[in-house]
Amino acid sequence: MRIAVYPGSFDPVTNGHIDIIERAAPLCDKLIVAVLRNNNKNCTFAVEERVGMLQKALAGMDNVQVDSFDGLLVDYARQTGAQAIIRGLRMVSDFESELAMASMNKKMAHEVETVFLMTSNTWSHVSSSMVKEIGGFGGDISDMVPPAIRVEIEAGIKQKEDER
Ligand code: PNS
């Protein structure tokens, strides 16, 4: 069985992530979308909220599962039997850090390949941090995030702003 893991912060999931998931899912038997738990980043959404939003956005995609993980990604890949790690590349600026991460993961787990998909042009400018910044100033994020979770994302961003 070909299993791939698509890891990330997903804080929150964007249409760019969904694009990568929709294109990666047909390439494997099972795609695990894995939310990092022990994140150094100061996340807006709790892990459970991010997992829940991914599940809603991905409902109906039969070979896609949503999970969360702690610790090293390569350990998680080995535990789940994944042969591949999927990452999306939006722009040249992503390349340097992604190359470093893929090389380090390859060094730690030679049997696990990192597979890069180029984000579709439509979403190459979209990132979770931009969604949060635009949403935080009351801007329209409706064409950047899945419709099923837009209201939830807007509410979460607003709550975080109010707490400041
Ligand atoms: O969405 P992000 O924040 O770009 O995802 C980064 C992620 C979660 C893929 C990366 O930080 C990660 O794999 N973290 C787990 C810890 C780990 O394995 N670190 C070593 C990477 S070389």
Boltz pocket constraint, residues with backbone or C-beta under 6 A from the ligand:
constraints:
  - pocket:
      binder: B
      contacts: [[A, 7], [A, 8], [A, 9], [A, 10], [A, 34], [A, 36], [A, 71], [A, 72], [A, 73], [A, 74], [A, 100], [A, 101], [A, 102], [A, 104], [A, 105]]
      max_distance: 6.0
